[in-house]
Amino acid sequence: MPPIWSIGIAGSETHLADALSGLLTNPAERATLELTEAMSFTPAAVSDALFADMQNHFSEEQMVELAATIAMENYRARINRVFLLASEGRNQPQS
């Protein structure tokens, strides 16, 4: 999958899974991206329908790992904002 900045997603009302639909290769990827987006809201907005969809693709153990990883990345992103920590530039687009 290309870096997110290279695909030209614009506007805060765009759902990431919809914007990336042409790049997602299977329903499990789409469900995972929808979970990531839902867990990024404050408060988290994981619907029963999304949870059921995740159960169609992943075991309970896999869902725990996915949720924990998404939560940790959200934690890191939020704490970085508090201290105004910026990217070290390791994954910047090539000009």
C-alpha positions as a printed NumPy array, in Angstrom:
array([[  0.   ,   0.   ,   0.   ],
       [  1.414,   3.433,  -0.833],
       [  2.048,   5.934,   1.961],
       [ -1.133,   7.716,   3.054],
       [  0.192,  11.131,   2.029],
       [  0.712,   9.988,  -1.558],
       [ -2.91 ,   9.129,  -2.335],
       [ -4.431,  12.577,  -1.895],
       [ -7.12 ,  12.033,   0.746],
       [ -8.781,  15.365,   1.469],
       [-11.397,  16.484,   3.95 ],
       [-12.103,  15.329,   7.476],
       [-15.482,  13.839,   6.491],
       [-13.928,  11.139,   4.311],
       [-13.875,   7.691,   5.87 ],
       [-10.428,   6.246,   5.449],
       [-11.697,   2.807,   4.392],
       [-13.829,   4.413,   1.682],
       [-10.972,   6.579,   0.477],
       [ -8.662,   3.575,   0.275],
       [-11.217,   1.13 ,  -1.127],
       [ -9.324,   0.706,  -4.405],
       [ -6.163,  -0.265,  -2.534],
       [ -7.683,  -2.708,  -0.046],
       [ -7.379,  -6.258,  -1.299],
       [ -9.863,  -8.041,   0.96 ],
       [-12.758,  -7.482,   3.402],
       [-10.547,  -8.195,   6.431],
       [ -8.302,  -5.246,   5.517],
       [-11.318,  -2.978,   5.166],
       [-12.74 ,  -4.109,   8.525],
       [ -9.37 ,  -3.528,  10.195],
       [ -9.119,  -0.022,   8.762],
       [-12.686,   0.721,   9.881],
       [-11.8  ,  -0.513,  13.395],
       [ -8.706,   1.684,  13.43 ],
       [-10.744,   4.726,  12.446],
       [-13.525,   3.937,  14.948],
       [-11.032,   3.498,  17.788],
       [ -9.434,   6.844,  16.923],
       [-12.549,   8.848,  17.77 ],
       [-13.059,  10.288,  21.255],
       [-14.852,   8.422,  22.636],
       [-14.147,   5.309,  20.59 ],
       [-17.084,   4.505,  18.319],
       [-16.899,   0.763,  17.627],
       [-20.398,  -0.328,  16.663],
       [-21.868,  -3.763,  17.251],
       [-21.988,  -4.222,  13.474],
       [-18.276,  -3.456,  13.104],
       [-17.421,  -5.787,  15.984],
       [-19.454,  -8.564,  14.353],
       [-17.718,  -7.912,  11.031],
       [-14.331,  -8.217,  12.732],
       [-15.438, -11.544,  14.242],
       [-16.109, -12.8  ,  10.708],
       [-12.457, -12.264,   9.803],
       [-10.421, -12.732,  12.977],
       [-10.155, -15.021,  15.968],
       [-10.644, -13.604,  19.457],
       [ -6.871, -13.638,  19.988],
       [ -6.268, -11.761,  16.742],
       [ -8.903,  -9.173,  17.647],
       [ -7.242,  -8.593,  21.028],
       [ -3.876,  -8.069,  19.313],
       [ -5.357,  -5.7  ,  16.723],
       [ -7.239,  -3.656,  19.334],
       [ -4.189,  -3.451,  21.599],
       [ -1.927,  -2.345,  18.751],
       [ -4.41 ,   0.27 ,  17.535],
       [ -4.895,   1.553,  21.1  ],
       [ -1.127,   1.816,  21.658],
       [ -0.632,   3.773,  18.437],
       [ -3.485,   6.121,  19.388],
       [ -1.889,   6.577,  22.814],
       [  1.472,   7.399,  21.271],
       [ -0.062,   9.839,  18.799],
       [ -1.987,  11.631,  21.525],
       [  0.902,  11.929,  23.958],
       [  3.083,  13.236,  21.118],
       [  0.518,  15.999,  20.569],
       [  0.652,  17.04 ,  24.235],
       [  4.401,  17.571,  24.052],
       [  4.377,  18.838,  20.456],
       [  6.636,  16.008,  19.36 ],
       [  7.032,  15.884,  15.617],
       [  8.077,  13.113,  13.3  ],
       [ 11.783,  12.465,  13.049],
       [ 11.367,  12.461,   9.287],
       [ 12.117,   8.812,   8.754],
       [  9.049,   8.178,   6.618],
       [  8.622,  11.384,   4.702],
       [  7.511,  11.532,   1.076],
       [ 10.231,  11.782,  -1.5  ],
       [ 10.239,  15.09 ,  -3.391]])
